[in-house]
Structures are given as C-alpha cells and as structure tokens.
Amino acid sequence: DKDHYSNKRLKLAGDLMEDLFRISLNRLTRDVKYQLERASMRHRELAIGTVVRADVLTERLIHPLATGNWVGGRTGVSQLMDRIDHMSVISHLRRVISPLSRSQPHFEARDLHPTQWGRICPSETPEGPNCGLVKNFAQLVEISKGTDEEEILHVIQGMDIQPIRSE
C-alpha cells in the first residue's frame, strides 16, 4: 500500500539543507577544477581569489532559501513565516507538503489514510487545489530518524543493563 505511512519518508529541514549543500559543494569543486584548467592552459599564475570564487557556493545556498525553488524541482520548500498569531506560527511550522501535482486529482493521496490518524490532523488542510496535499502534523506527533540497531545495542550494553532471558 503506497499510501501507508510506514512507506512515507519526510524530508526535514536538515535533510533538505544537506541535499542543497552537497549539490552546492559539488558545483564549487567543478568550478575550481574548471578555473585551474583554464589558468593552466593560459599559463597564468594561480591566485586563490580567481580559482575559488566565493559567490559560487554562497549563491547556490542563498537562492533556494530566498525563492523557495529547491534542488530537484521542488517548489515552495521555504516560505515566509505566517506570523498573524501564535497558532498560525505553530500551524505553519507543522506543515507537511506533498510533492504531488495540484492539477492532478490524486483522490487517494488527498484522503487521510487510516495509518495517518494520530499523526496528521484530519481537519486542517487548505481549500482549493491544495486540499489534501498540504497537511499538518497532529498536536503531539514526534518524528524519529532511523537508527542503526547495532549502534543502539552498543549503547545499551554500555549502560550495564541485564538482558532478559526467556525460557
């Protein structure tokens, strides 16, 4: 079931910034390589200011934050904070935006799947073409990141916890 919430992955702010920084850093390394090759072909002396252009990395990081147009064709990722009152700020911070197109019907994706009850607010969604595509976390939802089981076992064993033996 593709709509089951265990099959969904949320990209949080840190994950999105990681993707953006990785792509920006790759762009910077390609630009440095190009500038080095260009200086070598012209037999010019290397200067750090001409080889590493500071604006390449900075612009690649600032532009998506300013416009909301993110890497991978995502739009609306960063938005101006709705600061009308405290509740609208909380609602804005708990918003979950689906990457599906607004022009397509996607009736099943717009509905609240039974596995989303208690995690997604059943009543708070905008009207119009975004109905069901923009959802909000429930009040007491917690997001957990996947962790390696071996790492958890190592930490638990270091706490001098007695194992439970089933007989």
N, CA, C and O of each residue as an XYZ file, in Angstrom:
668
protein
N       0.847     -1.177      0.000
C       0.000      0.000      0.000
C       0.895      1.244      0.000
O       1.583      1.518      0.984
N       0.884      1.984     -1.090
C       1.785      3.139     -1.226
C       1.393      4.309     -0.335
O       2.223      5.177     -0.064
N       0.143      4.352      0.128
C      -0.292      5.444      0.997
C      -0.085      5.136      2.477
O      -0.315      6.000      3.324
N       0.347      3.912      2.801
C       0.614      3.547      4.198
C       1.728      4.440      4.728
O       2.730      4.653      4.045
N       1.560      4.965      5.944
C       2.504      5.962      6.444
C       3.877      5.388      6.747
O       4.847      6.141      6.836
N       3.986      4.077      6.908
C       5.317      3.490      7.111
C       6.113      3.492      5.809
O       7.333      3.331      5.834
N       5.446      3.671      4.682
C       6.131      3.743      3.389
C       6.476      5.181      3.000
O       6.989      5.416      1.906
N       6.206      6.127      3.865
C       6.478      7.537      3.582
C       7.766      7.970      4.267
O       8.094      7.494      5.353
N       8.477      8.860      3.632
C       9.674      9.457      4.218
C       9.505     10.968      4.179
O       9.168     11.541      3.143
N       9.740     11.593      5.302
C       9.640     13.048      5.388
C      11.023     13.646      5.256
O      11.967     13.205      5.912
N      11.138     14.637      4.419
C      12.399     15.369      4.311
C      12.291     16.576      5.225
O      11.556     17.524      4.947
N      13.033     16.524      6.315
C      13.032     17.627      7.271
C      14.001     18.701      6.812
O      14.702     18.529      5.814
N      14.040     19.799      7.534
C      14.879     20.934      7.147
C      16.347     20.536      7.034
O      17.031     20.964      6.104
N      16.834     19.731      7.958
C      18.238     19.303      7.916
C      18.542     18.456      6.701
O      19.603     18.602      6.094
N      17.620     17.565      6.333
C      17.812     16.727      5.147
C      17.837     17.569      3.877
O      18.654     17.344      2.985
N      16.930     18.543      3.808
C      16.888     19.418      2.634
C      18.144     20.275      2.537
O      18.681     20.471      1.447
N      18.613     20.786      3.670
C      19.842     21.591      3.665
C      21.054     20.729      3.312
O      21.981     21.199      2.652
N      21.048     19.468      3.751
C      22.143     18.558      3.401
C      22.202     18.345      1.889
O      23.276     18.400      1.290
N      21.046     18.101      1.279
C      20.997     17.935     -0.178
C      21.486     19.193     -0.884
O      22.274     19.122     -1.827
N      21.015     20.333     -0.422
C      21.397     21.607     -1.032
C      22.894     21.853     -0.901
O      23.537     22.274     -1.863
N      23.457     21.594      0.280
C      24.886     21.825      0.485
C      25.725     20.855     -0.343
O      26.750     21.245     -0.904
N      25.294     19.586     -0.424
C      26.046     18.603     -1.216
C      26.105     19.023     -2.680
O      27.166     18.963     -3.301
N      24.987     19.441     -3.226
C      24.946     19.858     -4.627
C      25.749     21.141     -4.827
O      26.447     21.285     -5.830
N      25.656     22.070     -3.881
C      26.408     23.324     -3.983
C      27.907     23.082     -3.890
O      28.683     23.713     -4.608
N      28.320     22.174     -3.011
C      29.742     21.865     -2.872
C      30.273     21.167     -4.121
O      31.399     21.426     -4.544
N      29.470     20.283     -4.713
C      29.874     19.650     -5.979
C      30.036     20.700     -7.071
O      30.966     20.629     -7.874
N      29.137     21.667     -7.099
C      29.220     22.748     -8.085
C      30.497     23.567     -7.870
O      31.161     23.955     -8.831
N      30.832     23.826     -6.601
C      32.045     24.581     -6.288
C      33.288     23.807     -6.720
O      34.203     24.398     -7.295
N      33.344     22.508     -6.458
C      34.526     21.722     -6.852
C      34.668     21.670     -8.371
O      35.783     21.724     -8.890
N      33.550     21.565     -9.083
C      33.616     21.593    -10.553
C      34.124     22.944    -11.050
O      34.903     23.013    -12.000
N      33.675     24.016    -10.399
C      34.107     25.350    -10.794
C      35.593     25.555    -10.499
O      36.300     26.158    -11.306
N      36.075     25.064     -9.357
C      37.503     25.176     -9.025
C      38.331     24.397    -10.039
O      39.369     24.874    -10.497
N      37.872     23.202    -10.387
C      38.584     22.389    -11.387
C      38.646     23.125    -12.728
O      39.687     23.148    -13.386
N      37.523     23.723    -13.123
C      37.473     24.462    -14.382
C      38.427     25.656    -14.346
O      39.145     25.902    -15.314
N      38.439     26.394    -13.241
C      39.309     27.564    -13.126
C      40.785     27.159    -13.138
O      41.613     27.862    -13.717
N      41.122     26.024    -12.500
C      42.505     25.538    -12.515
C      42.933     25.133    -13.920
O      44.038     25.457    -14.354
N      42.053     24.421    -14.634
C      42.367     24.021    -16.010
C      42.528     25.248    -16.899
O      43.418     25.293    -17.749
N      41.674     26.229    -16.704
C      41.724     27.451    -17.511
C      43.019     28.230    -17.252
O      43.648     28.725    -18.187
N      43.409     28.332    -15.990
C      44.648     29.037    -15.650
C      45.862     28.278    -16.165
O      46.849     28.887    -16.579
N      45.795     26.957    -16.141
C      46.908     26.138    -16.627
C      47.072     26.285    -18.140
O      48.193     26.381    -18.640
N      45.962     26.301    -18.859
C      46.029     26.426    -20.317
C      46.567     27.794    -20.730
O      47.243     27.908    -21.752
N      46.278     28.816    -19.959
C      46.731     30.168    -20.294
C      48.080     30.495    -19.660
O      48.590     31.606    -19.805
N      48.651     29.522    -18.957
C      49.958     29.673    -18.301
C      49.980     30.880    -17.373
O      50.928     31.666    -17.366
N      48.915     31.008    -16.591
C      48.824     32.108    -15.633
C      49.205     31.614    -14.245
O      49.086     30.431    -13.924
N      49.659     32.541    -13.451
C      49.979     32.213    -12.065
C      48.675     32.080    -11.281
O      47.739     32.857    -11.474
N      48.628     31.096    -10.406
C      47.400     30.828     -9.662
C      47.239     31.796     -8.494
O      48.174     32.045     -7.733
N      46.049     32.322     -8.378
C      45.679     33.160     -7.234
C      44.403     32.573     -6.640
O      43.460     32.262     -7.367
N      44.375     32.423     -5.332
C      43.242     31.770     -4.679
C      41.925     32.504     -4.950
O      40.869     31.874     -5.021
N      41.979     33.813     -5.101
C      40.774     34.599     -5.358
C      40.151     34.327     -6.713
O      38.933     34.425     -6.865
N      40.971     33.987     -7.704
C      40.421     33.701     -9.029
C      40.057     32.231     -9.185
O      39.165     31.894     -9.964
N      40.735     31.355     -8.455
C      40.450     29.917     -8.569
C      39.192     29.554     -7.794
O      38.319     28.861     -8.317
N      39.092     30.015     -6.553
C      37.922     29.726     -5.719
C      37.075     30.987     -5.659
O      37.387     31.929     -4.929
N      36.016     30.990     -6.426
C      35.113     32.141     -6.431
C      34.090     31.965     -5.307
O      33.319     31.005     -5.304
N      34.090     32.881     -4.375
C      33.251     32.761     -3.175
C      31.764     32.782     -3.502
O      30.973     32.132     -2.818
N      31.380     33.507     -4.521
C      29.965     33.647     -4.825
C      29.333     32.371     -5.357
O      28.109     32.239     -5.315
N      30.123     31.425     -5.856
C      29.555     30.190     -6.413
C      28.815     29.415     -5.331
O      27.662     29.030     -5.526
N      29.456     29.185     -4.204
C      28.829     28.433     -3.112
C      27.736     29.260     -2.440
O      26.656     28.746     -2.149
N      28.011     30.519     -2.197
C      27.057     31.375     -1.489
C      25.753     31.520     -2.265
O      24.672     31.386     -1.691
N      25.846     31.789     -3.543
C      24.642     31.977     -4.354
C      23.819     30.698     -4.450
O      22.589     30.742     -4.436
N      24.504     29.558     -4.547
C      23.791     28.281     -4.635
C      23.070     27.947     -3.330
O      22.112     27.174     -3.343
N      23.505     28.509     -2.215
C      22.830     28.284     -0.937
C      21.736     29.315     -0.675
O      20.680     28.975     -0.141
N      21.978     30.559     -1.043
C      21.030     31.630     -0.734
C      19.818     31.615     -1.666
O      18.697     31.857     -1.218
N      20.021     31.340     -2.935
C      18.929     31.420     -3.915
C      17.735     30.522     -3.564
O      16.608     31.016     -3.572
N      17.921     29.237     -3.257
C      16.751     28.417     -2.898
C      16.051     28.890     -1.624
O      14.827     28.814     -1.523
N      16.820     29.376     -0.658
C      16.198     29.868      0.568
C      15.370     31.119      0.304
O      14.325     31.314      0.925
N      15.827     31.961     -0.606
C      15.124     33.211     -0.900
C      13.900     32.994     -1.780
O      12.871     33.640     -1.578
N      13.999     32.090     -2.755
C      12.911     31.924     -3.715
C      11.974     30.774     -3.386
O      10.816     30.788     -3.804
N      12.451     29.775     -2.645
C      11.635     28.591     -2.366
C      11.756     27.536     -3.436
O      11.179     26.457     -3.300
N      12.498     27.817     -4.510
C      12.717     26.841     -5.580
C      13.947     26.017     -5.220
O      15.079     26.490     -5.324
N      13.712     24.787     -4.799
C      14.754     23.933     -4.242
C      15.331     23.022     -5.303
O      14.813     22.946     -6.417
N      16.410     22.329     -4.955
C      17.022     21.381     -5.885
C      16.053     20.226     -6.118
O      15.245     19.896     -5.250
N      16.139     19.626     -7.276
C      15.253     18.518     -7.608
C      13.885     18.972     -8.083
O      12.962     18.160     -8.149
N      13.729     20.243     -8.413
C      12.462     20.734     -8.938
C      11.397     20.987     -7.885
O      10.243     21.231     -8.237
N      11.739     20.939     -6.627
C      10.759     21.211     -5.571
C      10.513     22.715     -5.492
O      11.443     23.517     -5.584
N       9.254     23.078     -5.321
C       8.916     24.491     -5.171
C       8.154     24.686     -3.869
O       7.485     23.770     -3.390
N       8.253     25.858     -3.308
C       7.526     26.166     -2.082
C       8.122     25.552     -0.837
O       7.446     25.465      0.188
N       9.378     25.122     -0.898
C      10.002     24.487      0.265
C      10.228     25.507      1.364
O       9.872     25.260      2.516
N      10.807     26.642      1.033
C      10.976     27.703      2.031
C       9.927     28.776      1.751
O       9.736     29.203      0.612
N       9.265     29.191      2.798
C       8.179     30.158      2.675
C       8.336     31.229      3.740
O       9.034     31.035      4.736
N       7.681     32.356      3.520
C       7.650     33.394      4.545
C       6.779     32.909      5.699
O       5.708     32.342      5.480
N       7.235     33.131      6.914
C       6.506     32.676      8.098
C       5.214     33.460      8.264
O       5.203     34.689      8.191
N       4.128     32.734      8.487
C       2.826     33.340      8.740
C       2.778     33.722     10.217
O       2.569     32.859     11.070
N       2.969     35.006     10.531
C       3.079     35.452     11.926
C       1.866     36.273     12.374
O       2.015     37.250     13.108
N       0.695     35.885     11.943
C      -0.506     36.608     12.364
C      -0.711     36.450     13.869
O      -0.928     37.434     14.575
N      -0.643     35.222     14.354
C      -0.723     34.955     15.787
C       0.077     33.686     16.088
O       0.632     33.057     15.187
N       0.124     33.326     17.363
C       0.942     32.189     17.790
C       0.465     30.873     17.157
O       1.286     30.042     16.768
N      -0.839     30.683     17.055
C      -1.372     29.435     16.491
C      -1.028     29.298     15.007
O      -0.752     28.194     14.540
N      -1.039     30.393     14.271
C      -0.693     30.302     12.852
C       0.790     29.995     12.669
O       1.165     29.333     11.702
N       1.642     30.468     13.585
C       3.069     30.135     13.534
C       3.262     28.644     13.768
O       4.006     27.989     13.038
N       2.592     28.103     14.787
C       2.702     26.668     15.081
C       2.176     25.849     13.913
O       2.791     24.856     13.525
N       1.051     26.254     13.354
C       0.484     25.550     12.206
C       1.442     25.574     11.024
O       1.610     24.570     10.332
N       2.065     26.715     10.796
C       2.996     26.847      9.676
C       4.218     25.950      9.868
O       4.706     25.357      8.906
N       4.712     25.849     11.097
C       5.898     25.034     11.371
C       5.610     23.536     11.310
O       6.537     22.745     11.135
N       4.356     23.130     11.450
C       3.996     21.716     11.453
C       3.438     21.258     10.102
O       2.881     20.165     10.001
N       3.582     22.065      9.096
C       3.019     21.785      7.774
C       3.810     20.709      7.038
O       5.040     20.688      7.078
N       3.085     19.818      6.366
C       3.675     18.762      5.543
C       3.137     18.948      4.133
O       1.927     18.902      3.910
N       4.044     19.160      3.181
C       3.633     19.428      1.803
C       3.945     18.215      0.943
O       5.083     17.746      0.913
N       2.944     17.708      0.249
C       3.113     16.559     -0.635
C       3.695     17.025     -1.969
O       3.334     18.098     -2.452
N       4.590     16.238     -2.572
C       5.190     16.658     -3.840
C       4.296     16.424     -5.059
O       4.718     16.686     -6.186
N       3.078     15.940     -4.856
C       2.191     15.655     -5.983
C       1.705     16.943     -6.639
O       1.693     18.007     -6.020
N       1.311     16.825     -7.887
C       0.849     17.980     -8.654
C      -0.545     18.413     -8.201
O      -1.396     17.577     -7.899
N      -0.766     19.724     -8.158
C      -2.075     20.244     -7.773
C      -3.107     20.046     -8.876
O      -4.306     19.995     -8.601
N      -2.654     19.933    -10.117
C      -3.594     19.842    -11.230
C      -4.171     18.435    -11.400
O      -5.219     18.279    -12.027
N      -3.516     17.420    -10.859
C      -3.993     16.040    -10.962
C      -4.978     15.743     -9.833
O      -4.866     16.333     -8.758
N      -5.929     14.853    -10.047
C      -6.911     14.579     -8.986
C      -6.316     13.891     -7.747
O      -6.541     14.371     -6.636
N      -5.573     12.796     -7.890
C      -4.945     12.064     -6.773
C      -5.891     11.928     -5.582
O      -5.539     12.315     -4.468
N      -7.083     11.383     -5.803
C      -8.076     11.331     -4.735
C      -7.588     10.540     -3.530
O      -7.799     10.960     -2.392
N      -6.938      9.401     -3.762
C      -6.478      8.569     -2.644
C      -5.377      9.264     -1.851
O      -5.334      9.151     -0.626
N      -4.486      9.981     -2.535
C      -3.397     10.669     -1.844
C      -3.916     11.857     -1.039
O      -3.321     12.234     -0.029
N      -5.015     12.440     -1.480
C      -5.573     13.592     -0.768
C      -6.363     13.173      0.470
O      -6.516     13.954      1.409
N      -6.863     11.940      0.469
C      -7.606     11.445      1.630
C      -6.650     11.127      2.766
O      -5.452     10.940      2.553
N      -7.190     11.069      3.969
C      -6.403     10.702      5.135
C      -6.404      9.182      5.246
O      -7.450      8.576      5.480
N      -5.242      8.568      5.079
C      -5.097      7.116      5.189
C      -5.275      6.722      6.657
O      -4.899      7.491      7.542
N      -5.842      5.538      6.938
C      -6.026      5.131      8.342
C      -4.740      5.142      9.171
O      -4.801      5.341     10.385
N      -3.587      4.936      8.552
C      -2.330      4.941      9.309
C      -1.880      6.359      9.663
O      -0.932      6.528     10.429
N      -2.541      7.371      9.120
C      -2.168      8.751      9.412
C      -2.923      9.321     10.611
O      -2.566     10.385     11.117
N      -3.961      8.625     11.068
C      -4.724      9.113     12.215
C      -3.818      9.171     13.430
O      -3.117      8.204     13.726
N      -3.823     10.277     14.130
C      -2.960     10.477     15.280
C      -1.630     11.099     14.909
O      -0.899     11.574     15.779
N      -1.313     11.100     13.634
C      -0.067     11.702     13.161
C      -0.334     12.966     12.353
O       0.404     13.946     12.449
N      -1.400     12.929     11.558
C      -1.785     14.059     10.707
C      -3.139     14.576     11.179
O      -4.042     13.793     11.473
N      -3.272     15.878     11.248
C      -4.530     16.491     11.673
C      -5.603     16.216     10.612
O      -5.393     16.538      9.443
N      -6.747     15.629     10.987
C      -7.767     15.281      9.990
C      -8.553     16.471      9.462
O      -9.217     16.348      8.432
N      -8.501     17.618     10.129
C      -9.343     18.733      9.702
C      -8.582     19.905      9.109
O      -9.164     20.695      8.366
N      -7.304     20.041      9.413
C      -6.583     21.232      8.956
C      -5.912     20.978      7.612
O      -4.866     20.333      7.539
N      -6.513     21.483      6.572
C      -5.955     21.440      5.221
C      -6.568     22.602      4.450
O      -7.721     22.953      4.702
N      -5.848     23.201      3.535
C      -6.420     24.345      2.812
C      -7.509     23.914      1.834
O      -7.590     22.751      1.441
N      -8.329     24.864      1.458
C      -9.336     24.605      0.441
C      -8.735     24.885     -0.925
O      -7.681     25.512     -1.031
N      -9.399     24.427     -1.957
C      -8.934     24.674     -3.314
C      -8.040     23.561     -3.836
O      -8.154     22.419     -3.392
N      -7.144     23.881     -4.782
C      -6.337     22.833     -5.431
C      -5.346     22.150     -4.486
O      -4.915     21.030     -4.764
N      -4.976     22.794     -3.381
C      -4.041     22.187     -2.426
C      -4.732     21.314     -1.388
O      -4.066     20.764     -0.511
N      -6.033     21.178     -1.465
C      -6.786     20.424     -0.469
C      -6.284     18.981     -0.403
O      -6.304     18.269     -1.408
N      -5.842     18.557      0.758
C      -5.345     17.197      0.951
C      -3.889     17.011      0.591
O      -3.283     16.018      0.993
N      -3.309     17.936     -0.155
C      -1.887     17.832     -0.498
C      -1.025     18.544      0.536
O       0.138     18.189      0.733
N      -1.590     19.539      1.191
C      -0.904     20.228      2.282
C      -1.591     19.787      3.564
O      -2.765     20.083      3.785
N      -0.852     19.081      4.400
C      -1.404     18.562      5.650
C      -0.586     19.114      6.802
O       0.473     19.705      6.593
N      -1.074     18.921      8.013
C      -0.370     19.396      9.202
C      -0.218     18.247     10.188
O      -1.101     17.399     10.315
N       0.915     18.232     10.885
C       1.116     17.236     11.924
C       0.088     17.424     13.024
O      -0.362     18.539     13.287
N      -0.279     16.320     13.665
C      -1.145     16.388     14.833
C      -0.380     17.052     15.976
O       0.834     17.240     15.901
N      -1.102     17.398     17.020
C      -0.514     18.204     18.088
C       0.654     17.518     18.789
O       1.647     18.180     19.088
N       0.574     16.233     19.060
C       1.598     15.557     19.855
C       2.465     14.601     19.039
O       3.063     13.686     19.605
N       2.546     14.791     17.743
C       3.334     13.879     16.911
C       4.827     14.092     17.164
O       5.274     15.209     17.426
N       5.586     13.001     17.082
C       7.041     13.064     17.196
C       7.643     12.427     15.958
O       7.141     11.420     15.459
N       8.713     13.014     15.468
C       9.407     12.479     14.302
C      10.672     11.806     14.790
O      11.447     12.391     15.546
N      10.878     10.569     14.354
C      12.108      9.864     14.731
C      12.887      9.553     13.465
O      12.316      9.291     12.406
N      14.194      9.589     13.600
C      15.055      9.254     12.471
C      15.467      7.807     12.611
O      15.687      7.328     13.723
N      15.573      7.107     11.506
C      16.025      5.721     11.540
C      17.437      5.629     12.085
O      18.299      6.433     11.729
N      17.675      4.657     12.943
C      18.983      4.486     13.561
C      19.418      3.040     13.408
O      18.589      2.129     13.399
N      20.706      2.838     13.290
C      21.265      1.505     13.151
C      21.062      0.724     14.451
O      21.398      1.217     15.528
N      20.510     -0.501     14.353
C      20.239     -1.311     15.538
C      21.514     -1.685     16.275
O      21.520     -1.748     17.505
N      22.586     -1.933     15.549
C      23.856     -2.294     16.187
C      24.356     -1.156     17.079
O      24.892     -1.395     18.161
N      24.178      0.063     16.621
C      24.601      1.221     17.406
C      23.794      1.332     18.700
O      24.344      1.642     19.757
N      22.487      1.078     18.609
C      21.633      1.126     19.795
C      22.029      0.033     20.780
O      22.122      0.283     21.982
N      22.263     -1.186     20.273
C      22.686     -2.284     21.151
C      24.006     -1.966     21.835
O      24.181     -2.279     23.012
N      24.921     -1.358     21.125
C      26.218     -0.995     21.705
C      26.042      0.009     22.852
O      26.700     -0.107     23.886
N      25.160      0.984     22.668
C      24.907      1.975     23.717
C      24.241      1.321     24.922
O      24.602      1.602     26.065
N      23.262      0.444     24.664
C      22.556     -0.222     25.766
C      23.498     -1.127     26.549
O      23.440     -1.168     27.777
N      24.365     -1.852     25.848
C      25.305     -2.736     26.536
C      26.288     -1.943     27.384
O      26.774     -2.453     28.394
N      26.585     -0.733     27.006
C      27.478      0.112     27.786
C      26.828      0.687     29.031
O      27.502      1.312     29.849
N      25.524      0.483     29.187
C      24.797      1.012     30.346
C      24.643     -0.029     31.452
O      23.925      0.215     32.422
N      25.291     -1.170     31.333
C      25.214     -2.260     32.321
C      23.780     -2.712     32.569
O      23.362     -2.867     33.717
N      23.037     -2.921     31.505
C      21.662     -3.403     31.622
C      21.676     -4.921     31.507
O      22.346     -5.483     30.640
N      20.935     -5.573     32.386
C      20.857     -7.035     32.399
C      19.938     -7.498     31.267
O      18.832     -6.975     31.131
N      20.366     -8.466     30.455
C      19.482     -8.975     29.399
C      18.348     -9.820     29.983
O      18.535    -10.494     30.996
N      17.189     -9.785     29.355
C      16.041    -10.595     29.773
C      16.138    -11.918     29.042
O      16.264    -11.957     27.818
N      16.079    -12.979     29.783
C      16.174    -14.315     29.183
C      14.789    -14.962     29.207
O      14.149    -15.050     30.255
N      14.351    -15.399     28.067
C      13.068    -16.100     28.001
C      13.334    -17.599     27.989
O      14.181    -18.083     27.238
N      12.605    -18.328     28.826
C      12.836    -19.776     28.923
C      11.622    -20.540     28.518
O      11.632    -21.771     28.537
